Structures are given as structure tokens and as C-alpha cells.
Amino acid sequence: MSGDGHAHVKVQDAAIERHSLMREEQYKHFRWTNRTVRSSMWGAAIIPVGLFLVIYANQNKWDWSGKRKDQTLSK
């Protein structure tokens, strides 16, 4: 079967290779700018702390276990 000329050949595209190399070496060219600091703060501090505060504030307000249609969900 392998003699029928349908070998698995990897076709290389210069644009894909350039993009892959850029992504692999991105850490070499990274700089802290106002934009990267802002996005890092949003992703690492502001959003997680905000989610924690919302969840913590609503943690003991609702009781979902064993409730029927005519019963209230609030504790």
C-alpha cells in the first residue's frame, strides 16, 4: 500500500512558519507598556477580586436545596 505514491508529505508555508517562529520567540521582545500593565491588572487582579466579592456577598443569601415551586429561595 505504501508504494502507491500517497506518502504523507508536510507542505511548508512560509507565512505559517514565520507566525510560528514569532509566537515561539515572543518572550524575547515583550515590554511592559501602559497597555500591557492595564490588561495584566484586569486579568490578574481586578476581575478575580470582583468575582470573589460578588460570590462572597451572595454566598449565604440563597438556599436551593429541596425547594418547591411555591417556596421562597431566600434564607
Secondary structure, 3 states (H helix, E strand, C coil): CHHHCCCCCCCCCHHHHHHHHHHHCHHHHCCCCHHHHHHHHHHHHHHHHHHHHHHHHCCCCECCCCCCCCCCCEC
